[in-house]
Amino acid sequence: MTFYPGLDKCPMCHGVWLDAQYDYETVAKIWQNGIPGREYSLWRYMELLPVLDVEHINSMGEGY
């Protein structure tokens, strides 16, 4: 895993908090059909996580 310094800050104002922006309409459509059948883990909510490529997920058995 590569660490990229500065990704925890706004590149414009250098504030220390970034707000996530979600396409709630798309997420709602996915969740309407898929959430009940998913395993009970962090990955149940994958659409809200910063995952760029699902092929590179390294799960360590996280739960919630």
PyMOL Python script that loads the backbone (N, CA, C, O; Angstrom):
from pymol import cmd

cmd.read_pdbstr("""\
ATOM      1  N   MET A   1       0.849  -1.168   0.000  1.00  0.00           N
ATOM      2  CA  MET A   1       0.000   0.000   0.000  1.00  0.00           C
ATOM      3  C   MET A   1       0.897   1.235   0.000  1.00  0.00           C
ATOM      4  O   MET A   1       1.896   1.286   0.718  1.00  0.00           O
ATOM      5  N   THR A   2       0.547   2.192  -0.782  1.00  0.00           N
ATOM      6  CA  THR A   2       1.325   3.415  -0.887  1.00  0.00           C
ATOM      7  C   THR A   2       0.652   4.538  -0.114  1.00  0.00           C
ATOM      8  O   THR A   2      -0.559   4.734  -0.218  1.00  0.00           O
ATOM      9  N   PHE A   3       1.429   5.263   0.652  1.00  0.00           N
ATOM     10  CA  PHE A   3       0.917   6.417   1.386  1.00  0.00           C
ATOM     11  C   PHE A   3       1.189   7.667   0.564  1.00  0.00           C
ATOM     12  O   PHE A   3       2.307   7.884   0.095  1.00  0.00           O
ATOM     13  N   TYR A   4       0.172   8.476   0.396  1.00  0.00           N
ATOM     14  CA  TYR A   4       0.294   9.721  -0.348  1.00  0.00           C
ATOM     15  C   TYR A   4       0.081  10.890   0.604  1.00  0.00           C
ATOM     16  O   TYR A   4      -1.061  11.232   0.914  1.00  0.00           O
ATOM     17  N   PRO A   5       1.164  11.508   1.074  1.00  0.00           N
ATOM     18  CA  PRO A   5       1.020  12.634   2.003  1.00  0.00           C
ATOM     19  C   PRO A   5       0.173  13.746   1.394  1.00  0.00           C
ATOM     20  O   PRO A   5       0.289  14.057   0.209  1.00  0.00           O
ATOM     21  N   GLY A   6      -0.663  14.327   2.209  1.00  0.00           N
ATOM     22  CA  GLY A   6      -1.462  15.455   1.747  1.00  0.00           C
ATOM     23  C   GLY A   6      -2.843  15.091   1.248  1.00  0.00           C
ATOM     24  O   GLY A   6      -3.654  15.984   1.004  1.00  0.00           O
ATOM     25  N   LEU A   7      -3.143  13.798   1.084  1.00  0.00           N
ATOM     26  CA  LEU A   7      -4.469  13.435   0.594  1.00  0.00           C
ATOM     27  C   LEU A   7      -5.549  13.593   1.655  1.00  0.00           C
ATOM     28  O   LEU A   7      -6.736  13.428   1.372  1.00  0.00           O
ATOM     29  N   ASP A   8      -5.139  13.908   2.862  1.00  0.00           N
ATOM     30  CA  ASP A   8      -6.115  14.129   3.923  1.00  0.00           C
ATOM     31  C   ASP A   8      -6.493  15.596   4.041  1.00  0.00           C
ATOM     32  O   ASP A   8      -7.191  15.988   4.976  1.00  0.00           O
ATOM     33  N   LYS A   9      -6.033  16.410   3.093  1.00  0.00           N
ATOM     34  CA  LYS A   9      -6.291  17.849   3.128  1.00  0.00           C
ATOM     35  C   LYS A   9      -6.868  18.322   1.806  1.00  0.00           C
ATOM     36  O   LYS A   9      -6.681  17.690   0.766  1.00  0.00           O
ATOM     37  N   CYS A  10      -7.554  19.414   1.863  1.00  0.00           N
ATOM     38  CA  CYS A  10      -8.045  20.050   0.649  1.00  0.00           C
ATOM     39  C   CYS A  10      -6.846  20.628  -0.101  1.00  0.00           C
ATOM     40  O   CYS A  10      -6.079  21.398   0.477  1.00  0.00           O
ATOM     41  N   PRO A  11      -6.668  20.273  -1.375  1.00  0.00           N
ATOM     42  CA  PRO A  11      -5.522  20.785  -2.119  1.00  0.00           C
ATOM     43  C   PRO A  11      -5.597  22.287  -2.392  1.00  0.00           C
ATOM     44  O   PRO A  11      -4.585  22.908  -2.717  1.00  0.00           O
ATOM     45  N   MET A  12      -6.785  22.873  -2.262  1.00  0.00           N
ATOM     46  CA  MET A  12      -6.929  24.301  -2.550  1.00  0.00           C
ATOM     47  C   MET A  12      -6.695  25.167  -1.311  1.00  0.00           C
ATOM     48  O   MET A  12      -5.941  26.139  -1.363  1.00  0.00           O
ATOM     49  N   CYS A  13      -7.340  24.815  -0.204  1.00  0.00           N
ATOM     50  CA  CYS A  13      -7.234  25.663   0.993  1.00  0.00           C
ATOM     51  C   CYS A  13      -6.350  25.049   2.073  1.00  0.00           C
ATOM     52  O   CYS A  13      -6.048  25.705   3.070  1.00  0.00           O
ATOM     53  N   HIS A  14      -5.937  23.810   1.890  1.00  0.00           N
ATOM     54  CA  HIS A  14      -5.096  23.076   2.837  1.00  0.00           C
ATOM     55  C   HIS A  14      -5.782  22.847   4.174  1.00  0.00           C
ATOM     56  O   HIS A  14      -5.129  22.642   5.197  1.00  0.00           O
ATOM     57  N   GLY A  15      -7.110  22.884   4.150  1.00  0.00           N
ATOM     58  CA  GLY A  15      -7.861  22.534   5.343  1.00  0.00           C
ATOM     59  C   GLY A  15      -7.623  21.068   5.668  1.00  0.00           C
ATOM     60  O   GLY A  15      -7.238  20.289   4.797  1.00  0.00           O
ATOM     61  N   VAL A  16      -7.851  20.696   6.911  1.00  0.00           N
ATOM     62  CA  VAL A  16      -7.521  19.338   7.323  1.00  0.00           C
ATOM     63  C   VAL A  16      -8.698  18.368   7.260  1.00  0.00           C
ATOM     64  O   VAL A  16      -8.602  17.251   7.768  1.00  0.00           O
ATOM     65  N   TRP A  17      -9.778  18.768   6.658  1.00  0.00           N
ATOM     66  CA  TRP A  17     -10.935  17.882   6.602  1.00  0.00           C
ATOM     67  C   TRP A  17     -11.525  17.907   5.200  1.00  0.00           C
ATOM     68  O   TRP A  17     -11.851  18.971   4.674  1.00  0.00           O
ATOM     69  N   LEU A  18     -11.656  16.748   4.608  1.00  0.00           N
ATOM     70  CA  LEU A  18     -12.299  16.644   3.305  1.00  0.00           C
ATOM     71  C   LEU A  18     -13.698  16.086   3.497  1.00  0.00           C
ATOM     72  O   LEU A  18     -13.896  15.175   4.301  1.00  0.00           O
ATOM     73  N   ASP A  19     -14.646  16.608   2.788  1.00  0.00           N
ATOM     74  CA  ASP A  19     -16.007  16.094   2.825  1.00  0.00           C
ATOM     75  C   ASP A  19     -16.229  15.199   1.622  1.00  0.00           C
ATOM     76  O   ASP A  19     -15.893  15.561   0.494  1.00  0.00           O
ATOM     77  N   ALA A  20     -16.794  14.033   1.868  1.00  0.00           N
ATOM     78  CA  ALA A  20     -17.115  13.120   0.776  1.00  0.00           C
ATOM     79  C   ALA A  20     -18.376  13.610   0.083  1.00  0.00           C
ATOM     80  O   ALA A  20     -19.290  14.126   0.725  1.00  0.00           O
ATOM     81  N   GLN A  21     -18.415  13.448  -1.216  1.00  0.00           N
ATOM     82  CA  GLN A  21     -19.602  13.781  -1.992  1.00  0.00           C
ATOM     83  C   GLN A  21     -20.106  12.497  -2.634  1.00  0.00           C
ATOM     84  O   GLN A  21     -19.358  11.813  -3.332  1.00  0.00           O
ATOM     85  N   TYR A  22     -21.358  12.174  -2.403  1.00  0.00           N
ATOM     86  CA  TYR A  22     -21.936  10.933  -2.897  1.00  0.00           C
ATOM     87  C   TYR A  22     -23.032  11.212  -3.905  1.00  0.00           C
ATOM     88  O   TYR A  22     -23.714  12.234  -3.839  1.00  0.00           O
ATOM     89  N   ASP A  23     -23.189  10.304  -4.823  1.00  0.00           N
ATOM     90  CA  ASP A  23     -24.308  10.324  -5.754  1.00  0.00           C
ATOM     91  C   ASP A  23     -25.396   9.468  -5.103  1.00  0.00           C
ATOM     92  O   ASP A  23     -25.520   8.277  -5.390  1.00  0.00           O
ATOM     93  N   TYR A  24     -26.175  10.089  -4.229  1.00  0.00           N
ATOM     94  CA  TYR A  24     -27.155   9.348  -3.440  1.00  0.00           C
ATOM     95  C   TYR A  24     -28.226   8.683  -4.292  1.00  0.00           C
ATOM     96  O   TYR A  24     -28.756   7.642  -3.904  1.00  0.00           O
ATOM     97  N   GLU A  25     -28.548   9.245  -5.416  1.00  0.00           N
ATOM     98  CA  GLU A  25     -29.550   8.641  -6.292  1.00  0.00           C
ATOM     99  C   GLU A  25     -29.055   7.285  -6.806  1.00  0.00           C
ATOM    100  O   GLU A  25     -29.807   6.311  -6.821  1.00  0.00           O
ATOM    101  N   THR A  26     -27.811   7.229  -7.218  1.00  0.00           N
ATOM    102  CA  THR A  26     -27.238   5.974  -7.701  1.00  0.00           C
ATOM    103  C   THR A  26     -27.089   4.975  -6.565  1.00  0.00           C
ATOM    104  O   THR A  26     -27.416   3.799  -6.724  1.00  0.00           O
ATOM    105  N   VAL A  27     -26.598   5.434  -5.426  1.00  0.00           N
ATOM    106  CA  VAL A  27     -26.427   4.549  -4.279  1.00  0.00           C
ATOM    107  C   VAL A  27     -27.777   3.977  -3.849  1.00  0.00           C
ATOM    108  O   VAL A  27     -27.863   2.796  -3.513  1.00  0.00           O
ATOM    109  N   ALA A  28     -28.817   4.786  -3.852  1.00  0.00           N
ATOM    110  CA  ALA A  28     -30.153   4.318  -3.462  1.00  0.00           C
ATOM    111  C   ALA A  28     -30.629   3.195  -4.373  1.00  0.00           C
ATOM    112  O   ALA A  28     -31.228   2.229  -3.900  1.00  0.00           O
ATOM    113  N   LYS A  29     -30.375   3.307  -5.657  1.00  0.00           N
ATOM    114  CA  LYS A  29     -30.788   2.258  -6.600  1.00  0.00           C
ATOM    115  C   LYS A  29     -30.045   0.953  -6.327  1.00  0.00           C
ATOM    116  O   LYS A  29     -30.639  -0.125  -6.363  1.00  0.00           O
ATOM    117  N   ILE A  30     -28.763   1.054  -6.060  1.00  0.00           N
ATOM    118  CA  ILE A  30     -27.967  -0.143  -5.775  1.00  0.00           C
ATOM    119  C   ILE A  30     -28.436  -0.778  -4.477  1.00  0.00           C
ATOM    120  O   ILE A  30     -28.631  -1.991  -4.409  1.00  0.00           O
ATOM    121  N   TRP A  31     -28.616   0.039  -3.448  1.00  0.00           N
ATOM    122  CA  TRP A  31     -29.001  -0.481  -2.148  1.00  0.00           C
ATOM    123  C   TRP A  31     -30.396  -1.080  -2.149  1.00  0.00           C
ATOM    124  O   TRP A  31     -30.659  -2.042  -1.428  1.00  0.00           O
ATOM    125  N   GLN A  32     -31.274  -0.531  -2.937  1.00  0.00           N
ATOM    126  CA  GLN A  32     -32.649  -1.011  -2.968  1.00  0.00           C
ATOM    127  C   GLN A  32     -32.694  -2.492  -3.345  1.00  0.00           C
ATOM    128  O   GLN A  32     -33.529  -3.242  -2.840  1.00  0.00           O
ATOM    129  N   ASN A  33     -31.808  -2.897  -4.218  1.00  0.00           N
ATOM    130  CA  ASN A  33     -31.822  -4.276  -4.699  1.00  0.00           C
ATOM    131  C   ASN A  33     -30.756  -5.162  -4.075  1.00  0.00           C
ATOM    132  O   ASN A  33     -30.923  -6.381  -4.030  1.00  0.00           O
ATOM    133  N   GLY A  34     -29.667  -4.581  -3.595  1.00  0.00           N
ATOM    134  CA  GLY A  34     -28.543  -5.414  -3.220  1.00  0.00           C
ATOM    135  C   GLY A  34     -28.169  -5.539  -1.769  1.00  0.00           C
ATOM    136  O   GLY A  34     -27.565  -6.545  -1.396  1.00  0.00           O
ATOM    137  N   ILE A  35     -28.488  -4.589  -0.931  1.00  0.00           N
ATOM    138  CA  ILE A  35     -28.017  -4.602   0.452  1.00  0.00           C
ATOM    139  C   ILE A  35     -28.513  -5.803   1.261  1.00  0.00           C
ATOM    140  O   ILE A  35     -27.711  -6.411   1.970  1.00  0.00           O
ATOM    141  N   PRO A  36     -29.785  -6.172   1.190  1.00  0.00           N
ATOM    142  CA  PRO A  36     -30.246  -7.281   2.034  1.00  0.00           C
ATOM    143  C   PRO A  36     -29.483  -8.590   1.825  1.00  0.00           C
ATOM    144  O   PRO A  36     -29.363  -9.384   2.758  1.00  0.00           O
ATOM    145  N   GLY A  37     -28.972  -8.824   0.636  1.00  0.00           N
ATOM    146  CA  GLY A  37     -28.272 -10.076   0.372  1.00  0.00           C
ATOM    147  C   GLY A  37     -26.776 -10.035   0.631  1.00  0.00           C
ATOM    148  O   GLY A  37     -26.085 -11.029   0.408  1.00  0.00           O
ATOM    149  N   ARG A  38     -26.273  -8.920   1.091  1.00  0.00           N
ATOM    150  CA  ARG A  38     -24.832  -8.797   1.300  1.00  0.00           C
ATOM    151  C   ARG A  38     -24.426  -9.249   2.695  1.00  0.00           C
ATOM    152  O   ARG A  38     -25.225  -9.246   3.631  1.00  0.00           O
ATOM    153  N   GLU A  39     -23.148  -9.643   2.806  1.00  0.00           N
ATOM    154  CA  GLU A  39     -22.633 -10.064   4.109  1.00  0.00           C
ATOM    155  C   GLU A  39     -22.605  -8.882   5.080  1.00  0.00           C
ATOM    156  O   GLU A  39     -22.535  -7.722   4.674  1.00  0.00           O
ATOM    157  N   TYR A  40     -22.661  -9.203   6.352  1.00  0.00           N
ATOM    158  CA  TYR A  40     -22.630  -8.168   7.384  1.00  0.00           C
ATOM    159  C   TYR A  40     -21.179  -7.802   7.677  1.00  0.00           C
ATOM    160  O   TYR A  40     -20.539  -8.376   8.557  1.00  0.00           O
ATOM    161  N   SER A  41     -20.686  -6.846   6.926  1.00  0.00           N
ATOM    162  CA  SER A  41     -19.326  -6.358   7.127  1.00  0.00           C
ATOM    163  C   SER A  41     -19.246  -4.927   6.616  1.00  0.00           C
ATOM    164  O   SER A  41     -20.219  -4.379   6.098  1.00  0.00           O
ATOM    165  N   LEU A  42     -18.098  -4.351   6.766  1.00  0.00           N
ATOM    166  CA  LEU A  42     -17.834  -3.009   6.264  1.00  0.00           C
ATOM    167  C   LEU A  42     -18.102  -2.928   4.765  1.00  0.00           C
ATOM    168  O   LEU A  42     -18.579  -1.907   4.269  1.00  0.00           O
ATOM    169  N   TRP A  43     -17.795  -4.005   4.046  1.00  0.00           N
ATOM    170  CA  TRP A  43     -17.909  -4.012   2.584  1.00  0.00           C
ATOM    171  C   TRP A  43     -19.353  -4.065   2.104  1.00  0.00           C
ATOM    172  O   TRP A  43     -19.611  -3.941   0.907  1.00  0.00           O
ATOM    173  N   ARG A  44     -20.283  -4.243   3.008  1.00  0.00           N
ATOM    174  CA  ARG A  44     -21.705  -4.178   2.654  1.00  0.00           C
ATOM    175  C   ARG A  44     -22.041  -2.801   2.074  1.00  0.00           C
ATOM    176  O   ARG A  44     -22.954  -2.666   1.260  1.00  0.00           O
ATOM    177  N   TYR A  45     -21.300  -1.798   2.501  1.00  0.00           N
ATOM    178  CA  TYR A  45     -21.537  -0.414   2.096  1.00  0.00           C
ATOM    179  C   TYR A  45     -20.441   0.093   1.161  1.00  0.00           C
ATOM    180  O   TYR A  45     -20.068   1.264   1.217  1.00  0.00           O
ATOM    181  N   MET A  46     -19.935  -0.774   0.316  1.00  0.00           N
ATOM    182  CA  MET A  46     -18.803  -0.471  -0.551  1.00  0.00           C
ATOM    183  C   MET A  46     -18.994   0.787  -1.393  1.00  0.00           C
ATOM    184  O   MET A  46     -18.026   1.503  -1.650  1.00  0.00           O
ATOM    185  N   GLU A  47     -20.205   1.068  -1.821  1.00  0.00           N
ATOM    186  CA  GLU A  47     -20.447   2.239  -2.667  1.00  0.00           C
ATOM    187  C   GLU A  47     -20.148   3.557  -1.961  1.00  0.00           C
ATOM    188  O   GLU A  47     -19.969   4.586  -2.613  1.00  0.00           O
ATOM    189  N   LEU A  48     -20.094   3.529  -0.642  1.00  0.00           N
ATOM    190  CA  LEU A  48     -19.796   4.742   0.117  1.00  0.00           C
ATOM    191  C   LEU A  48     -18.332   4.826   0.532  1.00  0.00           C
ATOM    192  O   LEU A  48     -17.926   5.796   1.171  1.00  0.00           O
ATOM    193  N   LEU A  49     -17.549   3.835   0.179  1.00  0.00           N
ATOM    194  CA  LEU A  49     -16.135   3.810   0.539  1.00  0.00           C
ATOM    195  C   LEU A  49     -15.280   4.243  -0.648  1.00  0.00           C
ATOM    196  O   LEU A  49     -15.693   4.095  -1.798  1.00  0.00           O
ATOM    197  N   PRO A  50     -14.104   4.770  -0.378  1.00  0.00           N
ATOM    198  CA  PRO A  50     -13.240   5.237  -1.473  1.00  0.00           C
ATOM    199  C   PRO A  50     -12.520   4.087  -2.172  1.00  0.00           C
ATOM    200  O   PRO A  50     -11.294   3.986  -2.123  1.00  0.00           O
ATOM    201  N   VAL A  51     -13.296   3.225  -2.820  1.00  0.00           N
ATOM    202  CA  VAL A  51     -12.739   2.077  -3.531  1.00  0.00           C
ATOM    203  C   VAL A  51     -12.726   2.400  -5.016  1.00  0.00           C
ATOM    204  O   VAL A  51     -13.774   2.630  -5.618  1.00  0.00           O
ATOM    205  N   LEU A  52     -11.538   2.418  -5.601  1.00  0.00           N
ATOM    206  CA  LEU A  52     -11.423   2.719  -7.025  1.00  0.00           C
ATOM    207  C   LEU A  52     -11.532   1.466  -7.876  1.00  0.00           C
ATOM    208  O   LEU A  52     -12.053   1.517  -8.990  1.00  0.00           O
ATOM    209  N   ASP A  53     -11.048   0.346  -7.367  1.00  0.00           N
ATOM    210  CA  ASP A  53     -11.053  -0.895  -8.135  1.00  0.00           C
ATOM    211  C   ASP A  53     -11.283  -2.049  -7.166  1.00  0.00           C
ATOM    212  O   ASP A  53     -10.429  -2.328  -6.325  1.00  0.00           O
ATOM    213  N   VAL A  54     -12.423  -2.723  -7.274  1.00  0.00           N
ATOM    214  CA  VAL A  54     -12.762  -3.801  -6.341  1.00  0.00           C
ATOM    215  C   VAL A  54     -11.793  -4.970  -6.433  1.00  0.00           C
ATOM    216  O   VAL A  54     -11.722  -5.781  -5.509  1.00  0.00           O
ATOM    217  N   GLU A  55     -11.061  -5.072  -7.505  1.00  0.00           N
ATOM    218  CA  GLU A  55     -10.089  -6.153  -7.664  1.00  0.00           C
ATOM    219  C   GLU A  55      -8.889  -5.972  -6.730  1.00  0.00           C
ATOM    220  O   GLU A  55      -8.127  -6.915  -6.517  1.00  0.00           O
ATOM    221  N   HIS A  56      -8.718  -4.779  -6.177  1.00  0.00           N
ATOM    222  CA  HIS A  56      -7.576  -4.512  -5.312  1.00  0.00           C
ATOM    223  C   HIS A  56      -7.956  -4.389  -3.836  1.00  0.00           C
ATOM    224  O   HIS A  56      -7.192  -3.837  -3.044  1.00  0.00           O
ATOM    225  N   ILE A  57      -9.114  -4.893  -3.470  1.00  0.00           N
ATOM    226  CA  ILE A  57      -9.526  -4.870  -2.066  1.00  0.00           C
ATOM    227  C   ILE A  57      -8.793  -5.983  -1.328  1.00  0.00           C
ATOM    228  O   ILE A  57      -8.814  -7.138  -1.755  1.00  0.00           O
ATOM    229  N   ASN A  58      -8.152  -5.637  -0.230  1.00  0.00           N
ATOM    230  CA  ASN A  58      -7.503  -6.610   0.642  1.00  0.00           C
ATOM    231  C   ASN A  58      -8.264  -6.614   1.955  1.00  0.00           C
ATOM    232  O   ASN A  58      -8.025  -5.773   2.822  1.00  0.00           O
ATOM    233  N   SER A  59      -9.174  -7.555   2.100  1.00  0.00           N
ATOM    234  CA  SER A  59      -9.980  -7.615   3.309  1.00  0.00           C
ATOM    235  C   SER A  59      -9.217  -8.329   4.416  1.00  0.00           C
ATOM    236  O   SER A  59      -8.522  -9.317   4.178  1.00  0.00           O
ATOM    237  N   MET A  60      -9.360  -7.815   5.616  1.00  0.00           N
ATOM    238  CA  MET A  60      -8.722  -8.416   6.782  1.00  0.00           C
ATOM    239  C   MET A  60      -9.791  -8.935   7.742  1.00  0.00           C
ATOM    240  O   MET A  60      -9.556  -9.039   8.946  1.00  0.00           O
ATOM    241  N   GLY A  61     -10.957  -9.258   7.203  1.00  0.00           N
ATOM    242  CA  GLY A  61     -12.030  -9.780   8.035  1.00  0.00           C
ATOM    243  C   GLY A  61     -12.745  -8.712   8.838  1.00  0.00           C
ATOM    244  O   GLY A  61     -13.282  -8.986   9.911  1.00  0.00           O
ATOM    245  N   GLU A  62     -12.752  -7.480   8.312  1.00  0.00           N
ATOM    246  CA  GLU A  62     -13.397  -6.418   9.053  1.00  0.00           C
ATOM    247  C   GLU A  62     -14.891  -6.693   9.213  1.00  0.00           C
ATOM    248  O   GLU A  62     -15.530  -7.298   8.352  1.00  0.00           O
ATOM    249  N   GLY A  63     -15.404  -6.245  10.304  1.00  0.00           N
ATOM    250  CA  GLY A  63     -16.835  -6.331  10.571  1.00  0.00           C
ATOM    251  C   GLY A  63     -17.341  -4.946  10.904  1.00  0.00           C
ATOM    252  O   GLY A  63     -16.732  -3.944  10.528  1.00  0.00           O
ATOM    253  N   TYR A  64     -18.434  -4.893  11.596  1.00  0.00           N
ATOM    254  CA  TYR A  64     -18.912  -3.612  12.106  1.00  0.00           C
ATOM    255  C   TYR A  64     -19.788  -3.851  13.295  1.00  0.00           C
ATOM    256  O   TYR A  64     -20.301  -2.900  13.884  1.00  0.00           O
TER     257      TYR A  64
END
""", "prot")
cmd.dss("prot")
cmd.show_as("cartoon", "prot")
cmd.util.cbc("prot")
cmd.orient("prot")
